[in-house]
Amino acid sequence: MHPFTNMTTKSATHVPHATVGPVHQECTDVFVIGGGPAGLAAAIAARQKGFSVTLADGSEPPIDKACGEGMMPPARAALESLGVELKPEHGYRFRGARFLHGESQVSADFPEGQGIGIRRTLLHQLLIDKAEKCGVTLLWKTPVIGMEAKGVRLNEGTVRAHWIVGADGSASRVRRWADLDSPVVTGRRLACRRHYRVRLWSDFMEIYWGPRVQAYVTPISSEEVCAVTMGETADDADFDRALSVLPTLREHLAGAQLASRERGAVSTTQSLARVWRDNVALVGDASGGVDAITGEGLRLAFQQAHALAGAIQAGDLREYDRAHRQLARRPLQMGRLLLQLGKFDAIRARTLRMLQNSPELFARLLAVHLGKATPGSAIAAGAQLGWQFLAG
């Protein structure tokens, strides 16, 4: 139970709009540390429950990150439930997923809805616009320098807060300040991202598999794609090296114009024993993460935001801890499966040939990945995959 049980947790006072730089503020119901998508989602969800919310970040927008920039249908639905409207001009709708390995390829439509490819900076701005509209106080260029039981410390003084949310990324300082910093790291990979201006050749999100590297390509407009390469080392993730072992992708991008500078990132798979202590909770990468190849990072962040807001309303963060574990279970399992597929060339080649011959099985596995399959159907799909692999 949080330490402010005798204090009012709702506020009917007007909350000022976005601010760049310091403001004088004495108290807020919820203070969010970190202004990326996870922090903004947590702030919006808390405002939807009627709480006063302040968010602070040491940088200023737009905040970019080297990610695949594709949201599958569950992530789109979670974003729209925050009140963020995705218009046609905001990105490119794609119909499903395609795996490619050598001469083998298999694709399937999403069981429900479409995904969307959208520039990370545009997504960030849409979340900022929504946060401003619903009354979140946004403090950009305002680093948080410490945390106390009753609030957070800024350079200009302490802001009292009933609840504190850490959304400050995989190297979270809030996690350390709250004595939650004991993550179990099960994987760490490097990624590089580029944007290319090129006429689209596919309306699928595509994952190309090669020795020691994967590349996933997301259409973000009719004439632009986001391409990300991933590997265990910087050499594996190097774009030139990746294209040399992924000839089909190299042909698609031949002559294409770069539309952005190359950006690098680290993708970490990690989990925590717990994601809250007292009146402090963690969301997004601060609370653990799955490998980027799953495409589940944003969905998790948006759904965690809703779960956390509900737990704050109930006055018990144990509810959030239970929901967090449930949300992460399937993406962690699928991430382990996909990473194992990436490590063994012969197994990967055989699996992709088998799926190419059984596209209906690939469609069922995609439904499992998106959480659109019953437990019985998921077990049956796994059993069918194992049987066909052994029989092949």
Secondary structure, DSSP 8 states (H G I E B T S, - for coil): --TTTTS-----S-----EES-----EEEEEEE--SHHHHHHHHHHHHTT--EEEE-SS-S--------EE-HHHHHHHHTTT----GGG-EEE-EEEEEETTEEEEEE-SSS-EEE--HHHHHHHHHHHHHHHT-EEEET--EEEEETTEEEETTEEEEEEEEEE-S-TT-HHHHHTT----EEEEEEEEEEEEEE---S-SEEEEEEETTEEEEEEEEETTEEEEEEEESSHHHH-HHHHHHH-HHHHHHHTT-EE-S--EEEEEEEEE-S-SEETTEEE-GGGG-B--GGG--HHHHHHHHHHHHHHHHHHT-THHHHHHHHHHHHHHHHHHHHHHHHHH-HHHHHHHHHHHHH-HHHHHHHHHHHTT-S-HHHHHHHHHHHHHHHHH-
